C-alpha cells in the first residue's frame, strides 16, 4: 500500500500538529486508515523497529495486556513497523497479540511521523497519541520518541488519552 502523499520529516512530529493520514495493511492484509480510526476516538500509534525482537515483543505484549484499559478510555492502539504483513501475522500468532500490526513496508508513514531509523532502514521506536482539535481535525496530542532499547511506559501513554466528553 502506497502513501505517496506523505512528506518525510527529519525529526519526530510534535504535539499540536495535524496527523498525516495514511492507509496501511494490517497483519490480515486488511486496509487500516487513520482517518477512519480517529473518528471513533483517540488513536495510539506504537512504532517499533522489528518484529520478533526483545524490546519490540515486550512493547507489543504490554499493548495487548492493556487493550481493555485502552478501550475503556475510548482509544485504540496499533503497532507499526516496516515488517511485512506476513511477518506481522506470524509474530502476532506466535505471541498472541490482539492489536492490529500495520506493515509500513515502503517506510512512508514512519518517515512522515519522523520516526525512522536510517542506519537500519526501519521505523524507530516511538509512540504517538492522536486526538481531535476543536475544529475536528486529527491532531497530535503527545509524542514519545525513544532510544532503540528503551521500551514504552504504557501507563504514561494511557495518561495522555483525552477523557471522553
Beta strands, then each sheet from edge to edge (+ up, - down):
strand 1: 23-25
strand 2: 31-33
strand 3: 42-47
strand 4: 75-81
strand 5: 100-103
strand 6: 116-117
strand 7: 122-123
strand 8: 126-132
strand 9: 138-145
sheet 1: 1+ 2-
sheet 2: 5+ 4+ 3+ 8- 9+
sheet 3: 6+ 7-
end
